[in-house]
């Protein structure tokens, strides 16, 4: 079993006499209706459309070479050429609810910071801070909410990195987080940037932080990132 998109799986057949199963979490990159034009306000260079075609070559080699594959979602599978759909089974990753669940009784704490009872928390949770995951939109919404209410803080989980898209073409030498913060004035005392959350011990310390909004507060829940 191997991850697609890095060419390494092409050579496995020369090493092993067994079925090759490929994890197809990568999707086919198209010049349109993809990360290339997902955010129209972030203009990409025209040469990137040609690069998108070339990037697909490695993925197509993987698809041709494997015996079977699986994709976490129907959407990701449907982004692949129909010729290979019969090879790809959709197996949803799911969520381990034994770990990721509300844990009453734990202290309201993020790192060394204790969150007082009654303070509401809005979260952004993602692998990286980038336009594809809407970090800039989250920060704009959070800034508006921050100015309107004093009983809210914001917890941002994830690394200051770009995993998808060409944000560097917009931000220059700045990271996307730095670029977003430079676009407006933020009260950063109301924001907690945790970095990556890597282990269950850290998770258990922070589990109570995420709160479901009451019905009349539901619009603020749209700030949460994925």
C-alpha positions as CSV (number, residue, x, y, z in Angstrom):
1,X,0.0,0.0,0.0
2,X,1.4,3.4,-0.9
3,X,0.3,7.0,-1.4
4,X,-0.2,8.2,-4.9
5,X,1.3,11.2,-6.6
6,X,5.0,10.9,-5.8
7,X,6.0,8.3,-8.4
8,X,7.4,5.9,-5.8
9,X,4.5,3.4,-6.3
10,X,5.5,2.8,-9.9
11,X,8.5,0.8,-8.9
12,X,6.9,-1.4,-6.3
13,X,6.0,-4.0,-8.9
14,X,9.7,-4.6,-9.5
15,X,10.3,-5.3,-5.8
16,X,7.2,-7.2,-4.7
17,X,5.1,-10.0,-6.1
18,X,1.8,-8.9,-4.6
19,X,-1.2,-6.6,-5.4
20,X,-0.4,-2.9,-5.3
21,X,-3.0,-0.9,-3.5
22,X,-2.8,2.9,-3.9
23,X,-4.2,5.6,-1.6
24,X,-5.7,8.1,-4.0
25,X,-6.2,11.0,-1.6
26,X,-4.6,13.1,-4.3
27,X,-6.9,14.5,-6.9
28,X,-6.5,15.2,-10.6
29,X,-5.3,18.8,-11.1
30,X,-7.3,20.7,-13.7
31,X,-6.6,24.2,-15.0
32,X,-10.2,25.1,-14.0
33,X,-12.6,24.2,-11.3
34,X,-9.7,23.1,-9.1
35,X,-7.2,24.7,-6.7
36,X,-6.0,26.7,-9.8
37,X,-9.1,28.9,-9.7
38,X,-10.7,28.0,-6.4
39,X,-10.1,31.6,-5.2
40,X,-10.6,34.0,-8.1
41,X,-9.3,36.9,-6.0
42,X,-5.9,35.1,-5.9
43,X,-4.6,35.4,-9.5
44,X,-2.3,32.6,-10.7
45,X,0.2,32.8,-13.4
46,X,-0.8,31.3,-16.8
47,X,2.1,28.9,-16.8
48,X,0.5,27.2,-13.8
49,X,-2.2,25.8,-16.1
50,X,0.5,24.0,-18.1
51,X,2.1,22.7,-14.9
52,X,-1.3,21.3,-13.8
53,X,-1.3,19.1,-16.9
54,X,2.2,17.9,-16.3
55,X,1.5,17.1,-12.6
56,X,-1.3,14.7,-13.6
57,X,1.2,12.5,-15.5
58,X,2.6,11.0,-12.2
59,X,-0.9,10.4,-10.9
60,X,-2.0,8.7,-14.2
61,X,1.1,6.4,-14.0
62,X,0.1,5.4,-10.5
63,X,-3.5,4.7,-11.6
64,X,-2.4,2.5,-14.5
65,X,0.1,0.6,-12.4
66,X,-1.9,-0.2,-9.3
67,X,-4.3,-3.2,-8.9
68,X,-6.7,-1.3,-6.7
69,X,-7.0,2.0,-4.9
70,X,-9.2,3.8,-2.4
71,X,-10.2,7.4,-2.0
72,X,-11.6,9.0,1.2
73,X,-14.5,10.7,-0.5
74,X,-16.7,10.4,-3.6
75,X,-15.7,13.9,-4.6
76,X,-12.0,13.0,-4.7
77,X,-12.6,9.8,-6.7
78,X,-14.8,11.7,-9.2
79,X,-12.0,14.1,-9.8
80,X,-10.0,11.2,-11.3
81,X,-10.6,10.1,-14.9
82,X,-13.7,7.9,-15.3
83,X,-11.5,5.2,-17.0
84,X,-10.1,4.4,-13.5
85,X,-13.3,4.7,-11.4
86,X,-13.8,0.9,-11.3
87,X,-10.4,0.5,-9.7
88,X,-11.1,3.0,-6.9
89,X,-13.2,2.2,-3.9
90,X,-14.4,5.0,-1.6
91,X,-13.4,4.4,2.0
92,X,-14.3,7.3,4.2
93,X,-11.5,8.1,6.7
94,X,-14.0,8.8,9.5
95,X,-13.4,10.4,12.9
96,X,-12.3,8.5,16.0
97,X,-15.1,9.6,18.4
98,X,-13.5,7.8,21.3
99,X,-10.8,10.5,21.2
100,X,-12.5,13.4,19.5
101,X,-15.5,14.1,21.8
102,X,-16.5,16.6,24.5
103,X,-14.9,15.8,27.8
104,X,-16.7,17.5,30.7
105,X,-14.7,18.1,33.8
106,X,-11.4,19.0,32.1
107,X,-10.0,22.4,32.7
108,X,-10.7,25.0,30.0
109,X,-7.0,25.5,29.1
110,X,-5.0,26.0,25.9
111,X,-1.4,25.4,26.6
112,X,-0.6,27.6,29.7
113,X,-3.6,29.8,29.1
114,X,-6.8,29.2,31.2
115,X,-10.1,30.1,29.5
116,X,-12.6,31.6,31.9
117,X,-16.1,30.1,32.2
118,X,-18.5,32.1,30.0
119,X,-15.9,33.0,27.4
120,X,-16.9,31.7,24.0
121,X,-14.3,30.1,21.7
122,X,-14.2,30.1,17.9
123,X,-11.8,27.7,16.3
124,X,-9.9,27.3,13.0
125,X,-8.5,23.8,12.7
126,X,-6.5,22.7,9.6
127,X,-3.1,21.4,8.6
128,X,-1.9,24.8,7.4
129,X,-2.9,28.4,7.2
130,X,-3.7,29.0,3.5
131,X,-6.2,30.4,1.1
132,X,-7.4,26.9,0.0
133,X,-8.5,26.3,3.6
134,X,-9.9,29.8,4.0
135,X,-7.6,31.1,6.7
136,X,-7.9,34.7,5.4
137,X,-11.7,34.5,5.4
138,X,-11.7,33.1,8.9
139,X,-9.5,36.0,10.1
140,X,-11.7,38.6,8.5
141,X,-14.8,37.1,10.2
142,X,-12.9,36.7,13.5
143,X,-11.9,40.3,13.4
144,X,-15.5,41.5,12.9
145,X,-16.6,39.3,15.7
146,X,-13.7,40.4,17.9
147,X,-14.8,44.1,17.6
148,X,-18.5,43.3,18.3
149,X,-18.1,41.1,21.3
150,X,-15.7,41.0,24.3
151,X,-16.6,37.5,25.4
152,X,-15.0,35.7,22.5
153,X,-11.5,34.4,21.9
154,X,-10.1,32.6,18.8
155,X,-8.0,29.4,18.8
156,X,-6.1,28.7,15.6
157,X,-4.8,25.1,15.3
158,X,-2.3,24.4,12.5
159,X,1.1,25.2,11.2
160,X,2.1,28.4,9.4
161,X,2.5,26.6,6.1
162,X,0.9,26.3,2.7
163,X,0.0,22.7,1.7
164,X,-2.0,23.5,-1.5
165,X,-2.2,26.3,-4.0
166,X,0.2,29.1,-4.9
167,X,-0.2,31.6,-2.1
168,X,3.5,32.5,-2.3
169,X,2.8,34.1,-5.6
170,X,0.6,36.6,-3.8
171,X,2.4,37.0,-0.5
172,X,6.0,37.3,-1.8
173,X,8.5,36.7,1.1
174,X,5.8,36.6,3.8
175,X,4.1,33.5,4.9
176,X,0.4,33.4,4.3
177,X,-0.3,34.0,8.0
178,X,2.1,37.0,8.0
179,X,0.5,38.3,4.9
180,X,-3.1,38.0,6.3
181,X,-2.1,39.8,9.5
182,X,-0.5,42.6,7.5
183,X,-3.8,43.3,5.7
184,X,-5.6,44.6,8.8
185,X,-5.3,45.4,12.5
186,X,-5.9,42.6,14.9
187,X,-6.1,42.4,18.7
188,X,-3.8,39.4,18.8
189,X,-4.3,39.1,22.6
190,X,-7.6,37.5,21.7
191,X,-6.0,34.9,19.3
192,X,-4.2,31.8,20.4
193,X,-2.1,30.1,17.7
194,X,-1.4,26.6,19.0
195,X,0.7,25.3,16.1
196,X,0.3,21.6,15.2
197,X,-1.6,19.4,17.7
198,X,0.3,16.1,17.5
199,X,-0.6,13.8,20.4
200,X,-3.6,12.6,22.4
201,X,-2.2,14.2,25.6
202,X,-2.3,17.7,24.0
203,X,-5.7,17.0,22.6
204,X,-7.2,16.0,26.0
205,X,-5.9,19.2,27.5
206,X,-7.7,21.2,24.8
207,X,-10.8,19.1,24.2
208,X,-13.2,21.2,26.1
209,X,-12.2,24.3,24.2
210,X,-14.4,23.7,21.2
211,X,-18.0,24.6,22.0
212,X,-21.2,24.1,20.1
213,X,-23.0,27.5,19.7
214,X,-26.5,28.0,21.0
215,X,-29.2,28.4,18.3
216,X,-29.1,32.2,18.4
217,X,-25.3,32.2,18.1
218,X,-25.2,29.8,15.2
219,X,-23.8,32.4,12.6
220,X,-20.5,32.6,14.5
221,X,-19.9,28.9,14.0
222,X,-19.3,29.6,10.3
223,X,-15.9,30.9,11.3
224,X,-14.6,27.4,12.1
225,X,-12.0,26.1,9.6
226,X,-11.6,22.6,8.4
